Amino acid sequence: MKNLSKLIIFAVGVAVGATSAWYFAKRKYEAITQEEIDSVKEVFQRNRKNPKENEFDKLVKSYGDILTTCNYVSKKSDIFSVKDEHKKIEELLLPEMISDDVFGDNDDFETMTLFWYADKILADYDNEVIDNIDDVVGKETLKYLDACRGDVIYVRNPKLKCDYEICKDKRKFSNLIKEDIYE
């Protein structure tokens, strides 16, 4: 009887110890993961390059010159405030990396799976090549996917109202297409 009570106390101690160790390990690794996600987001925000002057900027500049020359506006800064607002709106609409928890949680956004092949081709589920990579998911996100250990990243594009799951595929797209042709 004495041995049975010692065995029960030992088993309860093991269970409590294992449960508390699991709980603390879970919290620790969740914090580490969140720090890593935050640091990646920060790096992407820092590394985003300023987009080249587009047609809208050129038009604003030329119309601004005409308006100031003809004295329709007192100063050029009135014209360029519109240009600055346009740039701010464009920056808000750039694709950004998101966590898997956030992926697909916005009902206004479509979800789509894309594949990043070893020969640097981005394609959808039907093997349709995505040509405008920078506009869809951003080239920087794919550089991260090449460098990271994971096989999946998630990207939100507010301009296109779409969340993308991008899966790394170690095969070459050209080989995959050849296989499809011969089947």
C-alpha positions as CSV (number, residue, x, y, z in Angstrom):
1,M,0.0,0.0,0.0
2,K,2.9,2.3,0.9
3,N,4.5,1.7,-2.5
4,L,1.3,2.3,-4.4
5,S,0.9,5.8,-2.8
6,K,4.5,6.6,-3.6
7,L,3.9,5.5,-7.2
8,I,0.8,7.7,-7.5
9,I,2.6,10.7,-6.1
10,F,5.5,10.1,-8.5
11,A,3.1,9.8,-11.5
12,V,1.3,13.0,-10.5
13,G,4.6,14.8,-10.2
14,V,5.7,13.7,-13.6
15,A,2.4,14.8,-15.2
16,V,2.5,18.2,-13.5
17,G,6.2,18.6,-14.5
18,A,5.6,17.6,-18.1
19,T,2.6,19.8,-18.5
20,S,4.3,22.9,-17.0
21,A,7.4,22.3,-19.2
22,W,5.3,22.0,-22.3
23,Y,3.4,25.2,-21.4
24,F,6.6,27.2,-20.8
25,A,8.3,25.8,-24.0
26,K,5.2,26.7,-26.0
27,R,5.2,30.3,-24.7
28,K,8.9,30.7,-25.3
29,Y,8.8,29.5,-28.9
30,E,5.7,31.5,-29.7
31,A,7.5,34.6,-28.6
32,I,10.6,33.7,-30.6
33,T,8.4,33.1,-33.7
34,Q,6.6,36.4,-33.3
35,E,9.9,38.3,-32.9
36,E,11.2,36.7,-36.1
37,I,8.0,37.6,-38.0
38,D,8.2,41.2,-36.8
39,S,11.8,41.5,-37.7
40,V,11.2,40.1,-41.2
41,K,8.3,42.6,-41.7
42,E,10.6,45.4,-40.5
43,V,13.4,44.4,-42.9
44,F,10.9,44.3,-45.8
45,Q,9.6,47.7,-45.0
46,R,13.1,49.1,-44.8
47,N,14.3,47.4,-48.1
48,R,11.4,48.6,-50.2
49,K,12.8,50.7,-53.0
50,N,11.1,53.9,-54.1
51,P,9.2,53.2,-57.2
52,K,10.4,55.0,-60.4
53,E,8.5,58.1,-61.5
54,N,5.4,56.9,-63.2
55,E,3.1,58.5,-65.7
56,F,1.0,60.1,-63.1
57,D,4.0,61.9,-61.5
58,K,5.1,63.2,-65.0
59,L,1.6,64.5,-65.7
60,V,1.3,66.3,-62.4
61,K,4.7,67.9,-62.9
62,S,3.9,69.1,-66.4
63,Y,0.5,70.4,-65.5
64,G,2.0,72.0,-62.4
65,D,4.4,73.9,-64.6
66,I,1.6,75.1,-66.9
67,L,-0.6,76.1,-64.0
68,T,2.1,78.2,-62.3
69,T,3.3,79.7,-65.6
70,C,-0.3,80.9,-66.3
71,N,-0.7,82.1,-62.7
72,Y,-3.6,79.7,-62.0
73,V,-1.9,78.6,-58.8
74,S,0.2,80.8,-56.5
75,K,2.8,78.1,-55.8
76,K,3.9,74.7,-57.0
77,S,3.5,73.1,-53.6
78,D,-0.3,73.2,-54.1
79,I,0.1,70.9,-57.1
80,F,2.7,68.6,-55.5
81,S,0.5,68.0,-52.4
82,V,-1.8,66.0,-54.7
83,K,1.2,64.0,-56.0
84,D,2.3,63.3,-52.4
85,E,-1.1,62.1,-51.5
86,H,-1.1,59.8,-54.5
87,K,2.2,58.3,-53.4
88,K,1.0,57.7,-49.9
89,I,-2.0,55.8,-51.2
90,E,0.2,53.7,-53.5
91,E,2.5,52.8,-50.6
92,L,-0.5,51.6,-48.6
93,L,-1.5,49.3,-51.4
94,L,1.8,47.5,-51.9
95,P,1.9,43.8,-51.3
96,E,3.1,42.7,-47.8
97,M,4.0,39.5,-46.0
98,I,1.5,38.3,-43.5
99,S,1.4,35.4,-41.0
100,D,-0.6,32.2,-41.7
101,D,-2.9,33.2,-38.9
102,V,-4.1,36.3,-40.9
103,F,-4.2,34.5,-44.2
104,G,-7.7,34.3,-45.5
105,D,-9.3,36.1,-42.5
106,N,-10.6,39.0,-44.6
107,D,-13.9,38.2,-46.3
108,D,-13.3,40.9,-48.9
109,F,-10.1,39.3,-50.1
110,E,-9.8,36.3,-52.4
111,T,-7.3,33.6,-51.5
112,M,-5.0,32.0,-54.1
113,T,-2.1,29.5,-54.0
114,L,0.9,30.2,-56.2
115,F,4.1,28.1,-56.7
116,W,7.7,29.5,-56.8
117,Y,9.8,27.1,-58.9
118,A,13.5,26.5,-58.7
119,D,14.0,28.3,-62.1
120,K,12.5,31.5,-60.6
121,I,9.1,31.1,-62.3
122,L,5.9,32.1,-60.4
123,A,2.8,30.2,-61.5
124,D,-0.7,29.5,-60.3
125,Y,-2.3,26.2,-59.7
126,D,-3.1,25.7,-63.4
127,N,0.6,26.4,-64.3
128,E,-0.3,29.8,-65.7
129,V,2.9,32.0,-65.4
130,I,2.6,35.2,-63.4
131,D,4.5,37.8,-65.4
132,N,3.9,40.9,-63.2
133,I,5.5,39.5,-60.1
134,D,6.2,42.8,-58.5
135,D,2.6,44.0,-58.8
136,V,1.1,40.7,-57.6
137,V,3.3,39.6,-54.6
138,G,6.5,41.8,-54.7
139,K,9.9,40.6,-55.7
140,E,11.3,41.1,-52.2
141,T,9.0,38.5,-50.8
142,L,10.2,35.9,-53.3
143,K,13.8,36.8,-52.4
144,Y,12.9,36.0,-48.8
145,L,11.3,32.7,-49.8
146,D,14.6,31.7,-51.6
147,A,16.6,32.6,-48.5
148,C,14.4,31.2,-45.7
149,R,14.2,27.6,-44.6
150,G,10.4,27.4,-44.9
151,D,8.5,26.2,-47.9
152,V,5.5,28.6,-47.7
153,I,5.0,32.3,-47.2
154,Y,1.8,34.4,-47.2
155,V,1.4,37.7,-48.9
156,R,-1.5,40.1,-48.9
157,N,-2.1,42.5,-51.8
158,P,-4.6,45.1,-50.8
159,K,-4.6,46.6,-54.3
160,L,-5.8,43.3,-55.9
161,K,-7.8,42.3,-52.7
162,C,-6.1,38.9,-52.6
163,D,-4.2,36.8,-50.1
164,Y,-1.5,34.6,-51.7
165,E,-0.1,31.4,-50.3
166,I,3.3,31.0,-52.1
167,C,4.7,27.5,-52.0
168,K,8.3,26.8,-52.8
169,D,8.7,24.0,-55.3
170,K,12.2,22.5,-55.8
171,R,11.3,21.3,-59.3
172,K,12.0,23.4,-62.4
173,F,8.9,24.8,-64.1
174,S,10.4,24.0,-67.5
175,N,10.7,20.3,-66.6
176,L,7.2,20.3,-65.2
177,I,5.8,21.7,-68.5
178,K,7.7,19.1,-70.5
179,E,6.2,16.4,-68.3
180,D,2.7,17.8,-68.9
181,I,3.3,17.8,-72.7
182,Y,4.3,14.1,-72.8
183,E,1.4,12.9,-70.6
